[in-house]
């Protein structure tokens, strides 16, 4: 029976990931001639900006057959500014090929990706690429991998090391190892496949993709040491949307990984929304077309089955993260989200292009939800959230080439959060002017870090219908996207403690009007604390620079947590506010002449100093301006106030 493998190719930028993908396609016979990243001719870099710059910006899905098996490769971006694309793809994967540069070793994005794969227990093959470059030292590289990623690695060209690694995991191998018995190669391969598919050991390959060396071995390793889709199959219709794009002819196109069941063109399918509304199904829509990418072009297949990844057309309301069919509670929310920490204003070149720019950014935000486009209705200002400054350069190019628009970006600013300072109640009685009737009383309280937003109702259905309580719940989540200062509220519990409707006067959407007023009144009564992001920064450089780096970290309000020295290098870990260290990676690379290594990751949000008064313009009317809010809502009652 034909097996299916859904494999991600992941790496830090410039490790050779796209060239590896190109060579895998060439080796499998899926393309006749290998393309070049430098020449912009690779099969997986299809956007003009990708071909021009030689970097991947979007996930690319390519299907091909190899030795009787079907392989679907998702080639992901390597630059940290596009980490959201990488994390969204993880829900679709059965296994991963993590590419490292043989000279640079474990880099910042390598570590981030591996941690995510480990958390999701996705089996990994490690590929050390560019072994043809000067500076490649195998012992140093493997030591780096064992120290920073995992001790359980199995270099495929060294049976003794495979044997020793398996002896740490398998009782039979341990006994044979102690007795100095040498297992047959077939036994080693069988055991390695077993533990690799369980994500307990990582097969390790050495390649030079540019020269085509080691690629055939990696391709064989994919179908030997990574699990096929059958291992994750479930007995009912269920799939995840991990990507969205727009086609000039087909409209919105959703990239779907199907775990169970079957989809065919012209099928009506149920689609479920975000995690906060897991039981809210959208109206069924019919699939117009199902397509796959084979050999660099789309093929209309008309059907997809369990284990397939395909581009599904015709579902106009679908979004990234939605579930097709029946949600699978056993899988949980396995898309690990990255979090943009910078906000920038986008400006049109001319006033008459502002609406066109907004429409274009809205489309790009559907394709990348992390952009979180917002617009101030009074000033017309447009804002997007970004991972880094490279992303604004790419966005400007995409707006120019795809939409014919010239846009500029303001200097990015740090994204803050808000949190209640204590516990308080908020109340709203929306009973005039008739017809309307919605009475809401809420209690708000802070939660420990990492708790997220939680909602509870202690109101009985006999006192307030379940559908109205559901409207309150949805409205709470939406309202807390902007608090008193305009920033998203975090780690908060909201409890519905009282509510009332009227059998004659209550309009179906009245609770979407009343709830935001009650929520923000509660937050005002609590007192809203401004929270700023703190980063964990890990730095490695020559010991002679230790004093200088320590002084710089302290000057940035940093707290040094750990410090070690080995072989003439120091490694320091510090925690410091992101607002103070945004530009420090550039300073550090200059100080170390490019030889230092720096990694930064979000560790927590902490109260900002009292003198910090950062605010964000509100997206829409402020519910605390009650009269204006009600007027705006009543003029929009014919629209969907849930925002879907």
N, C-alpha and C positions, 0 to 999 in steps of 0.2 A: 504494500500500500504506500502511495506517495506521501512523504512527510512534508510538513510545512515548518519553516523556521522564520521567525520575525526577529531580526537582529539589528541592534543599533551600533553604529560606528561613532565612537565618542573620543574626544581628546581636548587637551589644551591647544590654543591657537598655534599654528605653525609646526605641529608635530607630524604632519603629513597625512592626516586623516582622509582628506578628499582624494589624494593620490592613491592611498590604500584602496578606497572604494573603487576607483577607476580600474586599478589592476585586478581586483577581484572580479569585476565585470568582464574584463578582457580575458582573464584566465578561464572563466566559466563559459566563454563563447557568447556572452550576451551582447557584446559590442565587437566590431571588427577591428577597430583601431583605438588605442588608448589616447585620451585627451590630456591636455596639460593645464595645470592651474595657472601657470604664468601666461599661457596663451589664451586663457578663458575658453577652453574647448572641452571641459569635463562634462560628463553626462549629468552629474548631480548638482552642479552649480548652474541653475537655469535662469536666474534673474540677471538682467544687464549689470546691476551694481555688483553682483558676485563675480561675474566674469571680468569686469573692469578692475576690481580691487584684489581679486585673488583670495577672497575670504568667503566662508559660508555665512549667510545671514538667516536663511530659513531652513527648516527640515526638508529633506528631499527623500521621497520614497521610490524605490526602484525594485521591480520584481524580475527574477530570472530563475532558470532551472539549472541544477548541477547534479550530475550523477543520479538522476531519477528523483531528486528532491526539489521542492519549491522553496526558494529563499527570497524573503522580502527584506531589503536593507533600508534602514532609515539613516541617512547621512546627516549628522547634526552640526550646528555651528560650534566653533571652538572658542571664539572670543567671549569673555565674561559678560560683555554688554548684551549678549544674546542668549544668556543662560536660561531664560524663560522658555525658549524654544526647546532646549535640551530636556528640561524637567518635564515639559508637557509630553514629550515623546516616550517617557519611561513607562507609562501605563500600557503602551502598545507592545512592549518588548517581552520576548521569551528569554533572550540572552543578550550579551553586549560584548563588543570588541573595543577595549579601551587602549587607545594608541598613546605611547609615550615617545618623546624624542630621546634617542639613545644618548645624546650628549647632555641635554638639560635635565633629564630624569623626571622626577615627580615635581610638577609645577602646581601653581595655585588652583587652576581649574581642574587639573587631574585629581587632586585630593577632594575637591568639592563633589565631583562626579562620582568618584569611587565611594564616598560616604553615602551618597544617595542610593547607589546601586546596592550597597551592603544593607542599608536600612530596608529596602524593598526585597532583599534576598533574590536579586537578579543575578544569575550566573555570569561570570566574566572571564573572557580570555584576554590576557595582557599581550600587547604587541609592541616591542621596542623597535622603533623604526629609525631610519637614517644611520644605520651602523657603518655606512661608507664614509661618514664625516670624521674629520680629525677631532680628537678629544673624547672619542668613545672608549670608555673603560668598563668592561663587563662587570668586574667584581664590585666596583664603586656603584654602578647602576643597580645591581641586585641588592646590595646593602641598603641603598636608598629606598628601594621598593619595600623591602622587609621592615625597614624602620618606620616608614610613613604610611604605607598602604596595608600590607598583610604579610605575615611570616609564611603563610601557606601558599608558596608558589612552586611550580613544577616546570623547570626549563625543559622543553621537549627534546632538546638535543643532548640531554644528559640523564640517562636512565638511573644512575646512582642517586642523583638529587631527587628524581621523581620518587624513587623507592623510599628515600629518607623522609620526604614530605608526607607520603602516604602512611608511613609507619606511625606518624603523629596522630593519625585519624582512624586507622583501621586496625582492630585487634589481630587479625590474621597477618597483616603486613608487619605489625610490630613484632609478632613472634618470629616471623621469618627473618626480620632485620636483626633481632638479637641472636638468632642462631646462625647468622651470616649465610643464609640460604638465598640464592639469587632467583627471583621469580622469572617466569617466562615473559617475553615482551607482550604477548597477548593478555596475560593476567594483569600486568601493569596498566595496559591501556584500558582494560575493563574496569579496574578499580579507579583509575583516574577519571574516567567518564562518569562513574557513579557519583563520586564526591564533587566533581566539577558541576554536574547538573543540580546538585544539592546546594550549590554556592558555598562550599566549604574549602575549596582549593581553586587556584587560578593557574591554568596552563599558560606557559610563557613562551613566546616566539620572538625571534630576531629577524628583522627584515630590512631591506633597502627597497622601498616601493619604487623609487626613481629608476632603479636598475631591474626591478621585477624579481628580486631575490627573496625567497621565503614566502611568496604569496600563495603558491599552490598548497604549501603546508598549512597556512592559516585557513584557507578555504576548506581543506579536509578537516581541520580542527573544528570549524563551525558546526559541521554535521556530525562530528564524533563526540565533542565535549560539551556542546550546548544543547539544551532541551528543545524538543519540537513542540509545536502549538498544542498537540493532543494532551499534554500534561496539564494544561490550564483550561481545558474545555469543560463547559457546564451544559446541563441537559435542557436549557430553555433559551429563548431569544434574549440576548444581552450583549451590548456593545458599548464602547466608550469613544467619544469624539475627542481626539487629541490635537486636531488641527483644523483650521478653516481658512479658505482662500476664496477669491472671487474671480469668476471667469466671464469674459465679455459676452459669451454666448449662453453658457449654462447657468449664469448667476452664481449664487453661493454654493461652494463645494466644501463638503465636510469630509475629513479624513477619519475613517472609522476603523477601530480594531474590534472584530466580532469574536466573542468568547463562546457563544452558543447560538444555535438556531440557524436560520437562513434568511437572507434578504434578496428580493428580486425587484427588478424595475417594475414600476406601477404598483408596488406594494404600499399600502398605508401603514405607517409605523408609529407607535407611541414613543414620545420623547419626554424624558424627565429632566428637571432643571438642576440648579445649583444645590450643594449639600444642605444649605439652610432650608430649602424647600424640596426635600427628596421625594415627596409624594405628590407634588404638583405637576401633573402631566399637561403638556401643550396639546392643542387640538391636533389630531392625526393629519399628517401630510403625506402625499404620495411621492415615492422616489421616481424621478424621471430617468435617471441613468446611473449605472455603476461602472466605474472605470478603474483600470490599473495602469501603472507605468511599466512598460516592458521595452528594454533596449532604447530608452530615452524618449519614448513617445507613449501617448495615451492609447489604451485599447478599451473598447466598450465590451465588458464581459456580461452585463445584464444580470449577474447574480454574484453573491458572495456567501460563503459558508463559514462555519465555525473555524477559527484560526486564521482567517483571511484579514488582510488590511487592504482597503480600497477607498477610492474617492467617490462619495455618494452625492448626487446632485438632486435638487428639487425640494430640499427641506429649508425653506426660507427663514424660519425662526430659530434654527439650530445654532448653538454656541459651543465653544470649547468647554469641555468638562461635562456636557450633557450626556445622559445615558439613553441609549436606544434600547427599546424593549423593557425588560424587567431588570431593575437594579439587583446586583449580586452582593448581599450584605457580607458575605464571607471575604470578599476582596477589600472592602473598606475603601477609603479615599486614598488611592495609591499614586496620585499625581502629586509629587512634591513640588511645592510652589517656591519660586524665588521671590524676593521682595525688592522692588526698586526703592532707592533711598533718595533720589533726586527728582525735582519737579522743575519743568521749564515752560515758559510761555512761548507759544508758536504764533508768529505774526505773518499775515499775508503781505505780499508786495504792494497791493493796492486795495482800497476799501471795497471795490466791486468784486474782489476775489475772495472775500472773507467767508461767504457762505459755501463757495466751492471748496475752499480749504477745509472748512468744518466737515463737509460731506466726505471728503477724501480721508481726513483723520478718523472719522467715524468708521469707515471701512477698514482702515488699518488697525483700529482698536478692536474690531471684531476678530481680526486675524491674530492680534497680539493683545489679549485682555489686560496685560500688565501696563499698557500705555494709559489705561483708565482716563480717557479723554473727558474733560469737563469744560464747561463754558459759563462765564458769568453773564447772565441774561441782561444785566443793566449796562455793563461796560463792553460786552462782546469779547472779552479776553478769553483765549483758549489755552488750556494747559494740558500737558501730557507728562506721564511719569517715565523716567528713563533709568537705565542701569549705569550709564556712563556717557561721556562726551562723544565717543565714537558713534554711538547710536544716533545722535542728532545729525551727524554728517551723513549717515546712511539714510535716515528719514528724509533729509533734504534732497538727496539724490533720487529716492523713490518717488517723492512728490513731483519732482521735475520730470523724470522719465516716464512714469506711469500715468500721472494725472496732468502733466503740463503746467504745474504750478510752481511758482517761486516763493519760498518761505524762509523766514529767518527765525532763529531761536535765541531767547534771552539767556543770560548767564544762569545756569542751574542753581537751585537752592535746595537745602536739605528738607526732606519730608519729616514733619513732626507727627506726633500722635497726641491724643488726649485720654484722660482717665478720671473717673469720679474721685474726688478727694474724700468722700464719706458716703453715708447712706441718706437718702431723702426720697420724697414722693413728688409726683407730678400729676396734675389733674387738668382735664379739659372737658367741658360740657358744650358740645356743638349742637345747639338746639334752635338757633335762629340764623338767618331767616328761613322760614318753612318753604318747601318741605325738607327737613333734615332732622336727625336725632341720633347722636352718638356720644355717649358718656364714657370716659376712660379714666381710670386711676391706676397709676403704675408706681412701683417701688424700684429704685435703682441703687445698686451697691457695687463697690469695687471687688474684683477677684484677684487671686494670685497671678503672677506673670505666666503667660502661656495658656491661660484659660480660654481666651477668645471671648466671643459674645454668646451669652446663654440667655434663653427665654423660658419662663415658666408661667403657667396660669393656675391660679387657685380658685378661679371663678367656675361655678358649676354651669353645665350646659343649660340647665333650666333657667338660669339667670341671664345668660348671654349665649346665643346660638354659637355652635362650633365654628360655623363659617365666618362669623364676625370675629371670634377669637383668633382664627387663622389670619384674618386681615390685619389684626393688631400685630401679630407675630411678624408677618412679612414687613409691615411698615416700620417696626422697631429696627429690624436689620438694616433696612434702607436708610432710615433717618440717622443712624449712628455712623454712617459713612462720612458725615460732617458734624462735628460738635460745635461748642460755643465759639471756638477760635477758627473754625472752618476745617480742622483736621479730623481724620478718622478716629473714632473712639475705640479703645482696646480694653480687654480684660474686664468686662462689665456684665453683671447679671441684671436683667429687667424682669420683674414679676408683675403680671396683671393681677391686681388685687380686687378690682371692682370694675364693672362695666354694665351699660344699660342700652337697650335699643327700644324702638317703638314700632308696634306692629303696623302702623299706618305711615308715619312720617319718615322712618329710616330709609334712606337711599342705599342701594347696595354698596356704594363706595364711601359712605360717610365716615367709616372708621379709618380710612386712609387719609381723611382730612384731620380728624381729631387726634389721632395717635402721635404724629410728629410734634404737635404742640405740647402734649403731655410729656413726651420724652425729653424735649429740650428744656422744659420747665423743671423737670426732675434733675437734669444735669446742672442747670443753673443753681438750683437749691443745694445740690451736693457741693458745688464748686468744682470746676474743671481744672485739672493739673496738666500743664504742658509737658509732654514726654519727648525726649530726644534720643535718637539711636546711638548706641555704643558699639564699637567694633572690637573684636579680638584681632590684634595685629601680631603676626609672627614674622620676625626678621632674622636673617642669617647673613653674616658678612665677616670680613677679616677682623680679627681680635683688636687690631690697632685702632679700629673705628668705634669700639665699644663706648668709650666715654662720650664721644660726640653724639652718637645715636641716643644714648641715655638722656643727655641734656635736651635733645630735640623732643623726645617723647614726653618728658616731664613738662616742658614748655607748652605742650599741647593738652595739658590737663590729663596726661596719661598716668595709669597706675601699672607699674611693672609687676607682673605676676610670677615670672619664672625666667631663669637665665642659666645657660650651660655653655661650656666651651669644649671643643674637641678638634684636634688636628689643625690648630691655628684659626679656627672659625668660632664665632659665638652665635648662639641662637637665643633670642629674647622673645618672650611673650608678654604683651601688654594689652590693657583694655583702656580705651579712650573714646571721647565723643567724636562721632563722624564729622561734625561740623568743623572740627579742628584739624582733621587729617585728610580731607578730600584730596588735596594736592600733594600729600607727602610721598606717595609712591614715586612721583617724578623727582622730588628732592633726594630720596633715598637712592634711586638708580644713578643719579648724577654723583652723589657722594661716593658710591661704591664702584663708579666707572662701569656700571652695567653688570657687575659680577655678583652683586647682592641679590638675595631672594626675599621677596616680601609677599605675604598673604594676608588678606583682610576678609573677615566675615562678620556678619551681624550677630551679636551675642545677646543683646537685651535693649530694652528702652528704660531710661531712668529719668526722673524729674529734671527738667532744665533749670539752670540757675535763675534766681528771681528776676534778674535784669533782662532776661530773654523774653521778648514779646512778639514772637513770630505768629502771624495770622495768614489765613488763606481766603481769598475772595470766595463767597458762597456761590455754589452752582444752583441758581434758581432763587426763589423767594425764601426768605428766612421765616420759618413757622412761628418764631417768637413775635414777628410783626403780624399779629393774628388777623387783623382786618384785611391786610393786603394778601396774606396767605389764603384766607377763605375765598376772597374774590378770585384769585388766580386758580384755585382748585375748582370753584364752581363753573368757571368758564371752560374747564377741561374735563368736566364729568363725563363727557362722551368719549374721552380717551381712556387709555389704560393707565391708571395712576400707580400700578405696581411696578412700572418701568420695564415690563417685559416686551 
